[in-house]
Amino acid sequence: MPEATLAAVVEELETLYDPAWAESWDAVGLVCGDPAAAVRRVLFAVDPVRTVVDEALAWGADLVVTHHPLYLRGTTSVAATTFKGRVVHTLIKNDVALYTAHTNADVADPGVSDALARAVGLTGDLVPLRPAADDPRRGLGRIGSLAEPVTLAEFAARAAAGLPRTAWGLRVAGDPDRRVRRIAVSGGAGDSLLGTARAAGVDAFLTADLRHHPASEFVEAGGPALLDAAHWATEWPWLGQAAALLTSVLGARGITVETRVSETVTDAWTTTAQCEDTK
C-alpha cells in the first residue's frame, strides 16, 4: 500500500482547493513541513492557534490543516517571541506540518458555504450566491431552500442547533414571524455579499461579522432577514466535509490516513454580559 507523504496529501488538497482560486491578498498553501515526511494523522481546524497545536500534539497528528492562515499579512520573522512564532517553532520541533486552505476553500465546489448550508438545514441543490467568473458551479456563498416554509424564529432556532455552540450564539434582524424558505448563506464575514443577497431575492441571509451600519441600512431598505453567527461557527462545518473529501481522494489512490476534526472552540468571544436595567 502506498505511503502517504506530505507531498501526496498536499497534492490532493490542492486538487480539492486549488490555490489559484484564492484571493490575491490571501496566504494559502503549505506553511511548514517536509514534503517527503510521512503523514498518518491529519487534524482539521479553523484557526492555527496554540490550543489547536496542543491538540495536534496530544493526538499525534503529522499535519494540521486550517482554514485561517497563520501569517495573512506576511512576516519577516518567526522568532518564538510572538505567539505565531511559538506556533511555528512548536510545529517544526515536533515534525508537524501546517497547511492552509482559506478563500480557495470558500469558493470550492463543494466548499465552506456548502457545509454551512447543510448544517443549518438547507436541502436539495445549492448554487453559488456570487458565482466564480470562470466556473458557475463555484463561487462565494450558497443559495438553497428549506424543505418547507417556516417562521424566521423557527429557522433561527434550527440554525443555532445545527452550528457549534458559541458565546455569541445567533443574532437575528427581521420579523420573527416572517415566513422564510429560500435562504442564502456565506461562511465567514459576509458584509460584501449583502447587496448580492438582496438582488437574489432570498428570504433570509445567514453569515457572520455583520457590522451595525450595513446591517441597519439593509433591513431598513426592505432586504431579506439577517442572521449573524460567530465567524468560527460558520466555518467549522467545513472541517468535516474537507476531512471526508481528503480521505476519499487519497483512498482512491490506495493511501490511507486518519483524520480528525478539532472540537476546540477557537472563537475569540468567550462570554457575553447584558447591560443592567437602571430604570
Accessible surface in RSA format (square Angstrom, percent):
REM  Atomic radii and reference values for relative SASA: ProtOr
REM  Chains: A
REM  Algorithm: Lee & Richards
REM  Probe-radius: 1.40
REM  Slices: 20
REM RES _ NUM      All-atoms   Total-Side   Main-Chain    Non-polar    All polar
REM                ABS   REL    ABS   REL    ABS   REL    ABS   REL    ABS   REL
RES MET A   1   183.97  95.3 101.97  67.5  82.00 195.2  94.32  80.2  89.65 118.8
RES PRO A   2    76.09  55.5  58.86  53.7  17.23  62.6  71.06  58.7   5.03  31.2
RES GLU A   3   120.90  69.4  99.82  75.5  21.08  50.2  42.57  82.3  78.33  64.0
RES ALA A   4     4.52   4.2   0.74   1.1   3.78   8.6   0.74   1.0   3.78  10.0
RES THR A   5    38.96  27.7  38.96  39.5   0.00   0.0  32.30  43.4   6.66  10.1
RES LEU A   6     1.39   0.8   1.39   1.0   0.00   0.0   1.39   1.0   0.00   0.0
RES ALA A   7    50.11  46.1  40.41  62.4   9.69  22.1  45.46  64.0   4.65  12.3
RES ALA A   8    11.34  10.4   8.32  12.8   3.02   6.9  10.93  15.4   0.40   1.1
RES VAL A   9     0.00   0.0   0.00   0.0   0.00   0.0   0.00   0.0   0.00   0.0
RES VAL A  10    21.67  14.3  21.67  19.6   0.00   0.0  21.67  18.8   0.00   0.0
RES GLU A  11    99.01  56.8  90.32  68.3   8.69  20.7  35.38  68.4  63.63  52.0
RES GLU A  12    19.42  11.2  19.42  14.7   0.00   0.0   0.05   0.1  19.37  15.8
RES LEU A  13     0.44   0.2   0.44   0.3   0.00   0.0   0.44   0.3   0.00   0.0
RES GLU A  14    56.58  32.5  49.78  37.7   6.80  16.2   9.43  18.2  47.15  38.5
RES THR A  15    94.45  67.2  72.33  73.3  22.11  52.7  61.86  83.1  32.59  49.3
RES LEU A  16    32.28  18.0  21.78  15.6  10.51  26.4  25.75  18.1   6.53  17.6
RES TYR A  17     0.97   0.5   0.97   0.6   0.00   0.0   0.97   0.7   0.00   0.0
RES ASP A  18    49.08  34.4  49.08  48.8   0.00   0.0   3.99   9.4  45.09  45.0
RES PRO A  19    48.46  35.3  38.94  35.5   9.52  34.6  39.24  32.4   9.22  57.3
RES ALA A  20    87.78  80.7  48.44  74.8  39.33  89.5  61.43  86.5  26.34  69.8
RES TRP A  21    69.05  27.7  50.34  24.4  18.71  43.9  45.49  24.3  23.56  38.2
RES ALA A  22    21.99  20.2   5.10   7.9  16.90  38.4   5.10   7.2  16.90  44.8
RES GLU A  23    78.03  44.8  70.32  53.2   7.71  18.4  12.96  25.1  65.08  53.1
RES SER A  24   121.17 102.4  76.64 102.3  44.52 102.6  59.99 127.8  61.17  85.7
RES TRP A  25   142.06  57.0 120.54  58.3  21.52  50.5 115.64  61.7  26.42  42.9
RES ASP A  26    22.24  15.6   0.07   0.1  22.17  52.4   0.09   0.2  22.15  22.1
RES ALA A  27    37.59  34.6  26.72  41.2  10.87  24.7  34.84  49.1   2.75   7.3
RES VAL A  28    42.02  27.6   9.93   9.0  32.09  77.3  11.86  10.3  30.15  81.8
RES GLY A  29     8.06   9.9   0.00   N/A   8.06   9.9   7.92  21.7   0.15   0.3
RES LEU A  30    69.32  38.6  35.73  25.6  33.58  84.4  35.77  25.1  33.55  90.3
RES VAL A  31    61.38  40.4  29.66  26.9  31.72  76.4  34.69  30.1  26.69  72.4
RES CYS A  32    14.88  11.3   6.47   7.2   8.41  19.8  14.63  37.1   0.25   0.3
RES GLY A  33    36.50  45.0   0.00   N/A  36.50  45.0  15.17  41.6  21.33  47.8
RES ASP A  34    87.15  61.0  76.80  76.4  10.35  24.5  31.62  74.4  55.53  55.4
RES PRO A  35    70.35  51.3  70.13  63.9   0.22   0.8  70.19  58.0   0.16   1.0
RES ALA A  36    81.65  75.1  56.46  87.1  25.19  57.3  63.56  89.5  18.09  47.9
RES ALA A  37    42.32  38.9  32.52  50.2   9.80  22.3  42.27  59.5   0.05   0.1
RES ALA A  38    30.10  27.7  16.29  25.1  13.82  31.4  16.46  23.2  13.64  36.1
RES VAL A  39     4.29   2.8   1.79   1.6   2.50   6.0   1.79   1.6   2.50   6.8
RES ARG A  40   148.64  62.4 144.08  73.4   4.55  10.8  71.53  97.8  77.11  46.7
RES ARG A  41    80.40  33.8  80.40  41.0   0.00   0.0  10.99  15.0  69.41  42.1
RES VAL A  42     0.00   0.0   0.00   0.0   0.00   0.0   0.00   0.0   0.00   0.0
RES LEU A  43     0.00   0.0   0.00   0.0   0.00   0.0   0.00   0.0   0.00   0.0
RES PHE A  44     0.16   0.1   0.16   0.1   0.00   0.0   0.16   0.1   0.00   0.0
RES ALA A  45     1.67   1.5   1.40   2.2   0.27   0.6   1.67   2.4   0.00   0.0
RES VAL A  46     1.69   1.1   0.02   0.0   1.67   4.0   0.02   0.0   1.67   4.5
RES ASP A  47    21.13  14.8  21.00  20.9   0.13   0.3   5.18  12.2  15.95  15.9
RES PRO A  48     9.31   6.8   7.44   6.8   1.87   6.8   8.67   7.2   0.63   3.9
RES VAL A  49    44.38  29.2  44.38  40.2   0.00   0.0  44.38  38.6   0.00   0.0
RES ARG A  50   105.58  44.3 103.72  52.9   1.86   4.4  48.98  66.9  56.60  34.3
RES THR A  51    76.05  54.1  70.61  71.6   5.44  13.0  68.65  92.2   7.40  11.2
RES VAL A  52     1.07   0.7   1.07   1.0   0.00   0.0   1.07   0.9   0.00   0.0
RES VAL A  53     3.47   2.3   3.47   3.1   0.00   0.0   3.47   3.0   0.00   0.0
RES ASP A  54    62.42  43.7  57.54  57.3   4.88  11.5  27.05  63.7  35.37  35.3
RES GLU A  55    27.08  15.5  20.10  15.2   6.98  16.6  21.27  41.1   5.80   4.7
RES ALA A  56     0.00   0.0   0.00   0.0   0.00   0.0   0.00   0.0   0.00   0.0
RES LEU A  57    58.34  32.5  38.03  27.2  20.31  51.1  40.46  28.4  17.88  48.1
RES ALA A  58    95.15  87.5  50.57  78.0  44.58 101.4  63.21  89.0  31.94  84.6
RES TRP A  59    30.70  12.3  22.29  10.8   8.42  19.8  18.19   9.7  12.52  20.3
RES GLY A  60    42.02  51.8   0.00   N/A  42.02  51.8  31.41  86.2  10.61  23.8
RES ALA A  61     5.99   5.5   0.00   0.0   5.99  13.6   0.00   0.0   5.99  15.9
RES ASP A  62    19.19  13.4  15.96  15.9   3.23   7.6   2.18   5.1  17.01  17.0
RES LEU A  63     0.00   0.0   0.00   0.0   0.00   0.0   0.00   0.0   0.00   0.0
RES VAL A  64     1.81   1.2   1.81   1.6   0.00   0.0   1.81   1.6   0.00   0.0
RES VAL A  65     0.43   0.3   0.43   0.4   0.00   0.0   0.43   0.4   0.00   0.0
RES THR A  66     0.00   0.0   0.00   0.0   0.00   0.0   0.00   0.0   0.00   0.0
RES HIS A  67     0.00   0.0   0.00   0.0   0.00   0.0   0.00   0.0   0.00   0.0
RES HIS A  68    33.87  18.5  33.87  23.5   0.00   0.0  27.66  28.5   6.21   7.2
RES PRO A  69    18.51  13.5   5.86   5.3  12.65  46.0   5.95   4.9  12.56  78.1
RES LEU A  70     2.63   1.5   1.37   1.0   1.26   3.2   1.86   1.3   0.77   2.1
RES TYR A  71    41.64  19.4  33.21  18.9   8.43  21.9  33.86  25.4   7.78   9.6
RES LEU A  72    54.24  30.2  44.07  31.5  10.17  25.6  44.07  30.9  10.17  27.4
RES ARG A  73   217.86  91.5 180.46  92.0  37.40  89.1  79.73 109.0 138.14  83.7
RES GLY A  74    50.71  62.5   0.00   N/A  50.71  62.5  31.87  87.5  18.84  42.2
RES THR A  75    72.74  51.7  31.52  32.0  41.22  98.2  26.97  36.2  45.77  69.2
RES THR A  76   149.56 106.4 108.47 110.0  41.09  97.9  88.03 118.2  61.53  93.0
RES SER A  77    63.65  53.8  47.52  63.4  16.13  37.2  44.41  94.6  19.24  27.0
RES VAL A  78    67.74  44.6  64.22  58.1   3.52   8.5  64.50  56.0   3.24   8.8
RES ALA A  79    44.88  41.3  34.70  53.5  10.18  23.2  41.82  58.9   3.06   8.1
RES ALA A  80    44.28  40.7  31.61  48.8  12.66  28.8  32.12  45.2  12.15  32.2
RES THR A  81   119.27  84.8  87.87  89.1  31.40  74.8  81.93 110.0  37.34  56.5
RES THR A  82    75.83  53.9  70.63  71.6   5.20  12.4  69.14  92.9   6.69  10.1
RES PHE A  83   103.48  51.8  98.78  61.2   4.70  12.2  99.10  60.1   4.38  12.5
RES LYS A  84    67.68  33.0  67.68  41.5   0.00   0.0  30.78  27.7  36.90  39.3
RES GLY A  85     0.00   0.0   0.00   N/A   0.00   0.0   0.00   0.0   0.00   0.0
RES ARG A  86   106.04  44.5 105.30  53.7   0.73   1.7  37.95  51.9  68.08  41.3
RES VAL A  87     1.21   0.8   1.21   1.1   0.00   0.0   1.21   1.1   0.00   0.0
RES VAL A  88    10.23   6.7  10.23   9.3   0.00   0.0  10.23   8.9   0.00   0.0
RES HIS A  89    65.39  35.7  62.40  43.4   2.98   7.6  50.20  51.7  15.19  17.7
RES THR A  90    17.46  12.4  15.14  15.3   2.33   5.5   7.34   9.9  10.12  15.3
RES LEU A  91     0.79   0.4   0.79   0.6   0.00   0.0   0.79   0.6   0.00   0.0
RES ILE A  92   100.55  57.2  90.71  67.6   9.84  23.7  94.40  68.0   6.15  16.7
RES LYS A  93   164.39  80.2 129.56  79.5  34.83  82.9  83.40  75.1  80.99  86.3
RES ASN A  94    72.74  50.2  51.72  50.0  21.02  50.6   9.54  23.0  63.20  61.1
RES ASP A  95   122.20  85.6 101.38 100.9  20.82  49.2  35.94  84.6  86.26  86.0
RES VAL A  96     5.57   3.7   2.92   2.6   2.64   6.4   3.55   3.1   2.02   5.5
RES ALA A  97     5.29   4.9   4.19   6.5   1.09   2.5   4.19   5.9   1.09   2.9
RES LEU A  98     0.86   0.5   0.86   0.6   0.00   0.0   0.86   0.6   0.00   0.0
RES TYR A  99     0.00   0.0   0.00   0.0   0.00   0.0   0.00   0.0   0.00   0.0
RES THR A 100     0.39   0.3   0.39   0.4   0.00   0.0   0.39   0.5   0.00   0.0
RES ALA A 101     0.15   0.1   0.15   0.2   0.00   0.0   0.15   0.2   0.00   0.0
RES HIS A 102    21.09  11.5  21.09  14.7   0.00   0.0  10.52  10.8  10.58  12.3
RES THR A 103    10.69   7.6  10.68  10.8   0.01   0.0  10.68  14.3   0.01   0.0
RES ASN A 104     0.00   0.0   0.00   0.0   0.00   0.0   0.00   0.0   0.00   0.0
RES ALA A 105     0.00   0.0   0.00   0.0   0.00   0.0   0.00   0.0   0.00   0.0
RES ASP A 106    19.55  13.7  18.75  18.7   0.81   1.9   4.97  11.7  14.59  14.5
RES VAL A 107    15.23  10.0  15.23  13.8   0.00   0.0  15.23  13.2   0.00   0.0
RES ALA A 108     0.57   0.5   0.57   0.9   0.00   0.0   0.57   0.8   0.00   0.0
RES ASP A 109    76.98  53.9  48.91  48.7  28.07  66.4   5.59  13.2  71.39  71.2
RES PRO A 110    51.98  37.9  50.52  46.1   1.46   5.3  50.52  41.7   1.46   9.1
RES GLY A 111     0.07   0.1   0.00   N/A   0.07   0.1   0.07   0.2   0.00   0.0
RES VAL A 112     0.81   0.5   0.67   0.6   0.14   0.3   0.67   0.6   0.14   0.4
RES SER A 113     3.73   3.1   3.73   5.0   0.00   0.0   0.00   0.0   3.73   5.2
RES ASP A 114    14.32  10.0  14.26  14.2   0.06   0.1   5.68  13.4   8.64   8.6
RES ALA A 115    10.14   9.3   3.32   5.1   6.82  15.5   7.87  11.1   2.27   6.0
RES LEU A 116     0.00   0.0   0.00   0.0   0.00   0.0   0.00   0.0   0.00   0.0
RES ALA A 117     0.00   0.0   0.00   0.0   0.00   0.0   0.00   0.0   0.00   0.0
RES ARG A 118   119.54  50.2 101.95  52.0  17.59  41.9  56.33  77.0  63.21  38.3
RES ALA A 119    29.36  27.0   7.63  11.8  21.72  49.4  19.55  27.5   9.80  26.0
RES VAL A 120     1.39   0.9   0.00   0.0   1.39   3.3   1.39   1.2   0.00   0.0
RES GLY A 121    34.86  43.0   0.00   N/A  34.86  43.0  28.34  77.8   6.53  14.6
RES LEU A 122     3.44   1.9   0.00   0.0   3.44   8.7   0.00   0.0   3.44   9.3
RES THR A 123    69.86  49.7  64.08  65.0   5.79  13.8  54.38  73.0  15.48  23.4
RES GLY A 124    51.23  63.2   0.00   N/A  51.23  63.2  41.74 114.6   9.49  21.2
RES ASP A 125   134.51  94.2 113.05 112.5  21.46  50.7  32.39  76.2 102.11 101.8
RES LEU A 126    32.67  18.2   6.57   4.7  26.09  65.6   6.57   4.6  26.09  70.2
RES VAL A 127    78.12  51.4  78.00  70.6   0.13   0.3  78.12  67.9   0.00   0.0
RES PRO A 128    14.55  10.6   8.00   7.3   6.55  23.8   8.00   6.6   6.55  40.7
RES LEU A 129     9.42   5.2   0.00   0.0   9.42  23.7   0.00   0.0   9.42  25.4
RES ARG A 130    97.11  40.8  94.37  48.1   2.74   6.5  42.52  58.1  54.58  33.1
RES PRO A 131    73.37  53.5  57.73  52.6  15.64  56.9  57.73  47.7  15.64  97.2
RES ALA A 132    23.36  21.5   9.86  15.2  13.50  30.7  18.83  26.5   4.53  12.0
RES ALA A 133   118.77 109.2  68.86 106.3  49.91 113.5  80.67 113.6  38.11 100.9
RES ASP A 134   113.06  79.2  74.15  73.8  38.91  92.0  49.72 117.0  63.33  63.2
RES ASP A 135    25.28  17.7  24.26  24.1   1.03   2.4   9.68  22.8  15.61  15.6
RES PRO A 136    98.05  71.5  91.96  83.8   6.09  22.1  92.27  76.2   5.78  35.9
RES ARG A 137   165.11  69.3 156.14  79.6   8.98  21.4  63.35  86.6 101.77  61.7
RES ARG A 138    15.26   6.4  15.26   7.8   0.00   0.0   5.74   7.9   9.52   5.8
RES GLY A 139     1.56   1.9   0.00   N/A   1.56   1.9   1.56   4.3   0.00   0.0
RES LEU A 140    45.04  25.1  44.61  31.9   0.43   1.1  44.61  31.3   0.43   1.2
RES GLY A 141     0.76   0.9   0.00   N/A   0.76   0.9   0.00   0.0   0.76   1.7
RES ARG A 142     2.92   1.2   2.92   1.5   0.00   0.0   0.14   0.2   2.78   1.7
RES ILE A 143    14.27   8.1  12.73   9.5   1.54   3.7  12.73   9.2   1.54   4.2
RES GLY A 144     4.97   6.1   0.00   N/A   4.97   6.1   4.97  13.6   0.00   0.0
RES SER A 145    41.32  34.9  40.55  54.1   0.77   1.8  18.84  40.1  22.48  31.5
RES LEU A 146     2.05   1.1   0.56   0.4   1.49   3.7   0.56   0.4   1.49   4.0
RES ALA A 147    73.21  67.3  51.38  79.3  21.83  49.7  57.43  80.9  15.78  41.8
RES GLU A 148   102.51  58.9 102.41  77.5   0.10   0.2  24.59  47.6  77.91  63.6
RES PRO A 149    57.62  42.0  52.29  47.7   5.33  19.4  52.29  43.2   5.33  33.1
RES VAL A 150     5.97   3.9   5.41   4.9   0.57   1.4   5.97   5.2   0.00   0.0
RES THR A 151    27.07  19.3  27.07  27.4   0.00   0.0  24.13  32.4   2.94   4.4
RES LEU A 152     0.00   0.0   0.00   0.0   0.00   0.0   0.00   0.0   0.00   0.0
RES ALA A 153    50.11  46.1  38.47  59.4  11.65  26.5  44.26  62.3   5.85  15.5
RES GLU A 154    86.17  49.5  80.94  61.2   5.23  12.4  34.39  66.5  51.78  42.3
RES PHE A 155     0.00   0.0   0.00   0.0   0.00   0.0   0.00   0.0   0.00   0.0
RES ALA A 156    12.26  11.3  11.46  17.7   0.80   1.8  11.66  16.4   0.60   1.6
RES ALA A 157    65.81  60.5  50.65  78.2  15.16  34.5  60.16  84.7   5.65  15.0
RES ARG A 158   110.10  46.2  99.76  50.9  10.34  24.6  44.83  61.3  65.27  39.6
RES ALA A 159     0.00   0.0   0.00   0.0   0.00   0.0   0.00   0.0   0.00   0.0
RES ALA A 160    50.87  46.8  34.91  53.9  15.96  36.3  38.53  54.3  12.34  32.7
RES ALA A 161    89.24  82.1  49.95  77.1  39.29  89.4  61.69  86.9  27.55  73.0
RES GLY A 162    35.02  43.2   0.00   N/A  35.02  43.2  17.06  46.8  17.96  40.2
RES LEU A 163    16.20   9.0   6.96   5.0   9.24  23.2   8.10   5.7   8.10  21.8
RES PRO A 164    30.55  22.3  13.08  11.9  17.48  63.5  25.09  20.7   5.47  34.0
RES ARG A 165   219.65  92.2 198.95 101.4  20.70  49.3  77.70 106.2 141.95  86.0
RES THR A 166    18.75  13.3   2.16   2.2  16.58  39.5   6.43   8.6  12.32  18.6
RES ALA A 167    39.25  36.1   7.18  11.1  32.07  72.9  20.38  28.7  18.87  50.0
RES TRP A 168    62.11  24.9  41.62  20.1  20.49  48.1  45.92  24.5  16.19  26.3
RES GLY A 169    34.84  43.0   0.00   N/A  34.84  43.0  30.59  83.9   4.25   9.5
RES LEU A 170    35.66  19.9   6.69   4.8  28.97  72.8   6.69   4.7  28.97  78.0
RES ARG A 171   122.28  51.3 116.28  59.3   6.00  14.3  60.32  82.4  61.96  37.5
RES VAL A 172    66.45  43.7  29.10  26.3  37.35  90.0  30.51  26.5  35.94  97.5
RES ALA A 173    33.68  31.0  27.63  42.6   6.05  13.8  32.88  46.3   0.80   2.1
RES GLY A 174    35.46  43.7   0.00   N/A  35.46  43.7  15.32  42.0  20.14  45.1
RES ASP A 175    84.80  59.4  72.03  71.7  12.77  30.2  32.66  76.9  52.14  52.0
RES PRO A 176    78.99  57.6  78.20  71.3   0.79   2.9  78.98  65.2   0.01   0.1
RES ASP A 177   107.53  75.3  96.98  96.5  10.55  25.0  25.34  59.6  82.19  82.0
RES ARG A 178    82.51  34.6  73.79  37.6   8.72  20.8  31.87  43.6  50.64  30.7
RES ARG A 179   145.21  61.0 129.44  66.0  15.77  37.5  61.97  84.7  83.24  50.4
RES VAL A 180     1.07   0.7   0.00   0.0   1.07   2.6   1.07   0.9   0.00   0.0
RES ARG A 181   102.90  43.2 102.64  52.3   0.26   0.6  27.42  37.5  75.48  45.7
RES ARG A 182    96.50  40.5  96.50  49.2   0.00   0.0  39.26  53.7  57.24  34.7
RES ILE A 183     0.00   0.0   0.00   0.0   0.00   0.0   0.00   0.0   0.00   0.0
RES ALA A 184     0.00   0.0   0.00   0.0   0.00   0.0   0.00   0.0   0.00   0.0
RES VAL A 185     0.00   0.0   0.00   0.0   0.00   0.0   0.00   0.0   0.00   0.0
RES SER A 186     4.93   4.2   4.93   6.6   0.00   0.0   0.00   0.0   4.93   6.9
RES GLY A 187    11.28  13.9   0.00   N/A  11.28  13.9   0.19   0.5  11.09  24.8
RES GLY A 188     2.37   2.9   0.00   N/A   2.37   2.9   2.37   6.5   0.00   0.0
RES ALA A 189    62.08  57.1  38.94  60.1  23.14  52.6  38.94  54.8  23.14  61.3
RES GLY A 190     0.00   0.0   0.00   N/A   0.00   0.0   0.00   0.0   0.00   0.0
RES ASP A 191    29.60  20.7  19.46  19.4  10.14  24.0  16.76  39.5  12.84  12.8
RES SER A 192    81.78  69.1  55.00  73.4  26.77  61.7  53.70 114.3  28.08  39.3
RES LEU A 193     3.30   1.8   3.30   2.4   0.00   0.0   3.30   2.3   0.00   0.0
RES LEU A 194    13.06   7.3  13.01   9.3   0.05   0.1  13.01   9.1   0.05   0.1
RES GLY A 195    42.67  52.6   0.00   N/A  42.67  52.6  30.50  83.7  12.16  27.2
RES THR A 196    35.35  25.1  27.97  28.4   7.38  17.6  22.66  30.4  12.68  19.2
RES ALA A 197     0.00   0.0   0.00   0.0   0.00   0.0   0.00   0.0   0.00   0.0
RES ARG A 198    99.26  41.7  88.90  45.3  10.36  24.7  50.11  68.5  49.16  29.8
RES ALA A 199    92.09  84.7  50.71  78.3  41.37  94.1  62.31  87.7  29.78  78.9
RES ALA A 200    30.08  27.7   8.06  12.4  22.02  50.1  20.60  29.0   9.48  25.1
RES GLY A 201    53.01  65.4   0.00   N/A  53.01  65.4  32.77  89.9  20.24  45.3
RES VAL A 202     6.31   4.2   0.00   0.0   6.31  15.2   0.00   0.0   6.31  17.1
RES ASP A 203    40.96  28.7  40.87  40.7   0.09   0.2   0.50   1.2  40.46  40.4
RES ALA A 204     0.00   0.0   0.00   0.0   0.00   0.0   0.00   0.0   0.00   0.0
RES PHE A 205     0.00   0.0   0.00   0.0   0.00   0.0   0.00   0.0   0.00   0.0
RES LEU A 206     0.00   0.0   0.00   0.0   0.00   0.0   0.00   0.0   0.00   0.0
RES THR A 207     0.00   0.0   0.00   0.0   0.00   0.0   0.00   0.0   0.00   0.0
RES ALA A 208     0.00   0.0   0.00   0.0   0.00   0.0   0.00   0.0   0.00   0.0
RES ASP A 209    53.62  37.6  41.92  41.7  11.69  27.6  20.80  49.0  32.81  32.7
RES LEU A 210    14.84   8.3   4.77   3.4  10.06  25.3   4.77   3.4  10.06  27.1
RES ARG A 211   148.50  62.4 143.20  73.0   5.31  12.6  68.34  93.4  80.17  48.6
RES HIS A 212   135.47  74.0 118.76  82.5  16.71  42.8  84.30  86.9  51.17  59.5
RES HIS A 213   124.78  68.2 124.19  86.3   0.59   1.5  81.75  84.3  43.02  50.1
RES PRO A 214    32.79  23.9  25.58  23.3   7.21  26.2  30.72  25.4   2.07  12.9
RES ALA A 215    19.35  17.8  19.00  29.3   0.34   0.8  19.32  27.2   0.03   0.1
RES SER A 216    45.60  38.5  35.68  47.6   9.92  22.8  17.03  36.3  28.57  40.0
RES GLU A 217   115.94  66.6 109.87  83.1   6.08  14.5  46.72  90.4  69.22  56.5
RES PHE A 218     5.19   2.6   2.95   1.8   2.23   5.8   4.65   2.8   0.54   1.5
RES VAL A 219    56.25  37.0  46.48  42.1   9.77  23.5  46.71  40.6   9.55  25.9
RES GLU A 220   148.18  85.1 115.50  87.4  32.68  77.8  40.47  78.3 107.71  87.9
RES ALA A 221    71.71  65.9  32.81  50.6  38.90  88.5  46.19  65.0  25.53  67.6
RES GLY A 222    65.09  80.3   0.00   N/A  65.09  80.3  34.68  95.2  30.42  68.1
RES GLY A 223     6.65   8.2   0.00   N/A   6.65   8.2   0.77   2.1   5.87  13.1
RES PRO A 224     7.52   5.5   6.02   5.5   1.51   5.5   6.26   5.2   1.26   7.8
RES ALA A 225     1.56   1.4   0.00   0.0   1.56   3.6   1.56   2.2   0.00   0.0
RES LEU A 226     3.56   2.0   3.19   2.3   0.38   0.9   3.26   2.3   0.30   0.8
RES LEU A 227     0.01   0.0   0.00   0.0   0.01   0.0   0.01   0.0   0.00   0.0
RES ASP A 228     6.73   4.7   6.65   6.6   0.08   0.2   6.65  15.7   0.08   0.1
RES ALA A 229     1.38   1.3   1.32   2.0   0.06   0.1   1.32   1.9   0.06   0.2
RES ALA A 230     0.52   0.5   0.01   0.0   0.52   1.2   0.41   0.6   0.12   0.3
RES HIS A 231    49.37  27.0  47.46  33.0   1.91   4.9  42.34  43.6   7.02   8.2
RES TRP A 232    10.06   4.0   9.05   4.4   1.01   2.4   7.28   3.9   2.78   4.5
RES ALA A 233     2.50   2.3   2.50   3.9   0.00   0.0   2.50   3.5   0.00   0.0
RES THR A 234     0.12   0.1   0.00   0.0   0.12   0.3   0.00   0.0   0.12   0.2
RES GLU A 235     4.03   2.3   4.03   3.1   0.00   0.0   0.00   0.0   4.03   3.3
RES TRP A 236    62.32  25.0  61.91  30.0   0.41   1.0  61.85  33.0   0.47   0.8
RES PRO A 237    20.09  14.6   7.96   7.3  12.13  44.1  12.04   9.9   8.06  50.1
RES TRP A 238     0.56   0.2   0.30   0.1   0.26   0.6   0.30   0.2   0.26   0.4
RES LEU A 239     0.47   0.3   0.47   0.3   0.00   0.0   0.47   0.3   0.00   0.0
RES GLY A 240    34.04  42.0   0.00   N/A  34.04  42.0  26.29  72.1   7.75  17.3
RES GLN A 241    39.94  22.3  28.33  20.7  11.61  27.6  27.05  57.6  12.88   9.8
RES ALA A 242     0.11   0.1   0.09   0.1   0.02   0.0   0.09   0.1   0.02   0.1
RES ALA A 243     6.33   5.8   6.30   9.7   0.04   0.1   6.33   8.9   0.00   0.0
RES ALA A 244    64.20  59.0  50.53  78.0  13.67  31.1  59.04  83.1   5.16  13.7
RES LEU A 245    45.96  25.6  45.52  32.6   0.44   1.1  45.96  32.3   0.00   0.0
RES LEU A 246     0.00   0.0   0.00   0.0   0.00   0.0   0.00   0.0   0.00   0.0
RES THR A 247    57.72  41.1  55.02  55.8   2.71   6.4  52.95  71.1   4.78   7.2
RES SER A 248    71.99  60.8  57.34  76.5  14.65  33.8  30.27  64.5  41.73  58.5
RES VAL A 249    38.98  25.7  35.06  31.7   3.92   9.5  37.10  32.2   1.88   5.1
RES LEU A 250     0.07   0.0   0.07   0.1   0.00   0.0   0.07   0.0   0.00   0.0
RES GLY A 251    41.34  51.0   0.00   N/A  41.34  51.0  24.37  66.9  16.97  38.0
RES ALA A 252    93.85  86.3  47.97  74.0  45.87 104.3  60.83  85.7  33.02  87.5
RES ARG A 253    96.81  40.6  75.76  38.6  21.04  50.1  43.23  59.1  53.58  32.5
RES GLY A 254    31.99  39.4   0.00   N/A  31.99  39.4  30.22  82.9   1.77   4.0
RES ILE A 255     5.99   3.4   4.75   3.5   1.24   3.0   4.79   3.5   1.19   3.2
RES THR A 256   101.81  72.4  80.56  81.7  21.25  50.6  64.76  87.0  37.05  56.0
RES VAL A 257     9.69   6.4   0.16   0.1   9.52  23.0   1.71   1.5   7.98  21.7
RES GLU A 258    85.50  49.1  78.29  59.2   7.21  17.2  37.12  71.8  48.38  39.5
RES THR A 259    39.72  28.2  16.48  16.7  23.24  55.4   0.01   0.0  39.71  60.0
RES ARG A 260    96.86  40.7  90.48  46.1   6.38  15.2  26.89  36.7  69.97  42.4
RES VAL A 261    39.02  25.7  27.50  24.9  11.52  27.7  27.50  23.9  11.52  31.2
RES SER A 262     2.05   1.7   1.49   2.0   0.56   1.3   1.20   2.6   0.86   1.2
RES GLU A 263   136.46  78.3 117.96  89.2  18.50  44.0  36.74  71.1  99.72  81.4
RES THR A 264    43.89  31.2  31.11  31.5  12.79  30.5  26.04  35.0  17.85  27.0
RES VAL A 265    82.68  54.4  57.41  52.0  25.28  60.9  57.41  49.9  25.28  68.6
RES THR A 266    26.11  18.6   4.73   4.8  21.38  51.0  10.30  13.8  15.81  23.9
RES ASP A 267    16.26  11.4   6.14   6.1  10.12  23.9   1.82   4.3  14.43  14.4
RES ALA A 268    87.55  80.5  53.58  82.7  33.97  77.3  63.96  90.1  23.59  62.5
RES TRP A 269   153.61  61.6 148.07  71.7   5.53  13.0 136.24  72.6  17.37  28.2
RES THR A 270   120.22  85.5  88.96  90.2  31.27  74.5  67.87  91.2  52.35  79.1
RES THR A 271   106.63  75.8  88.51  89.7  18.12  43.2  64.74  87.0  41.89  63.3
RES THR A 272    89.86  63.9  63.79  64.7  26.07  62.1  41.11  55.2  48.75  73.7
RES ALA A 273    97.76  89.9  61.31  94.6  36.45  82.9  68.75  96.8  29.02  76.9
RES GLN A 274   164.69  92.1 139.46 101.9  25.23  60.1  59.84 127.4 104.85  79.5
RES CYS A 275   129.06  97.6  99.69 111.2  29.36  69.0  40.35 102.2  88.70  95.6
RES GLU A 276   155.45  89.2 130.41  98.7  25.04  59.6  52.98 102.5 102.47  83.7
RES ASP A 277   119.50  83.7  83.84  83.4  35.66  84.3  43.58 102.6  75.92  75.7
RES THR A 278   125.95  89.6  89.33  90.6  36.62  87.3  65.25  87.6  60.70  91.8
RES LYS A 279   230.88 112.6 161.65  99.2  69.23 164.8 138.94 125.1  91.93  97.9
END  Absolute sums over single chains surface
CHAIN  1 A    13316.2      10067.8       3248.5       7497.2       5819.0
END  Absolute sums over all chains
TOTAL         13316.2      10067.8       3248.5       7497.2       5819.0
